[in-house]
Amino acid sequence: MTYRPLPDFLVIRQSSVDGYGLFTTKDLPAGTELGITHVKDVRFEDGYIRTPLGGFFNHSESPNCEAYASGDYIKLKVIKDIPAGCELLAFYWLYDLSRGK
């Protein structure tokens, strides 16, 4: 089995938002679960460690994805249909965890 840090339909590219971002190579319907972005671990800054998925999605006030708390994890899911080639964007609330619950 080969380790894949990201789902095979996501790639990291230069972003017009900030630095690099996550882009989809296929159409993603609303409701698609993308995976775990952060894992709770008090040894790290802000009490979480990022996964590769969490390290590259960018913030937006008009997001097409939602980062949400689920137990010891923060997960990412699609909230609007996203066409292939578009960047995945979420409202980034990690510094105020009450917003993600």
TIVEXZA-36702 format. One record per residue (C-alpha): residue in one letter; x, y, z. Coordinates in steps of 0.1 Angstrom, whole numbers, padded with zeros to 4 digits, always signed. Layout:
BEGIN
AXYZ...
% end
This chain:
BEGIN
M+0000+0000+0000T+0013+0035-0009Y+0010+0064+0015R-0010+0092+0001P-0010+0124+0022L-0039+0139+0002P-0069+0123-0016D-0059+0115-0052F-0082+0142-0065L-0065+0171-0047V-0033+0189-0057I-0012+0217-0042R-0007+0247-0065Q+0002+0283-0063S-0028+0302-0049S-0041+0337-0057V-0053+0339-0021D-0020+0332-0002G+0011+0311-0011Y-0001+0276-0020G-0035+0261-0018L-0055+0230-0024F-0072+0225-0058T-0095+0198-0070T-0089+0179-0102K-0125+0167-0103D-0160+0181-0096L-0168+0178-0059P-0205+0179-0049A-0216+0196-0017G-0215+0172+0012T-0182+0155+0002E-0161+0147+0032L-0125+0154+0025G-0108+0142+0057I-0090+0152+0088T-0071+0185+0087H-0059+0187+0123V-0055+0163+0152K-0057+0175+0188D-0023+0173+0205V-0014+0196+0234R+0023+0194+0226F+0018+0217+0195E+0010+0254+0191D-0028+0260+0195G-0032+0224+0207Y-0034+0208+0173I-0010+0194+0147R-0019+0198+0110T-0022+0170+0085P-0012+0176+0049L-0048+0184+0042G-0049+0210+0069G-0016+0226+0059F-0027+0239+0025F-0064+0250+0025N-0067+0288+0025H-0091+0311+0044S-0121+0328+0028E-0150+0349+0040S-0169+0332+0011P-0159+0295+0016N-0168+0265-0005C-0157+0241+0023E-0163+0240+0060A-0137+0231+0087Y-0156+0216+0117A-0146+0201+0151S-0153+0164+0155G-0140+0151+0188D-0102+0152+0188Y-0101+0162+0151I-0109+0191+0128K-0123+0178+0095L-0130+0194+0061K-0161+0190+0040V-0175+0206+0008I-0204+0229+0014K-0210+0241-0022D-0205+0222-0054I-0169+0228-0065P-0159+0224-0102A-0126+0208-0112G-0097+0232-0111C-0110+0254-0083E-0093+0261-0050L-0108+0247-0018L-0114+0275+0007A-0128+0275+0043F-0134+0300+0070Y-0103+0294+0092W-0114+0296+0129L-0087+0276+0146Y-0078+0305+0169D-0114+0307+0181L-0125+0270+0185S-0160+0280+0196R-0168+0290+0160G-0162+0254+0147K-0186+0236+0170
% end
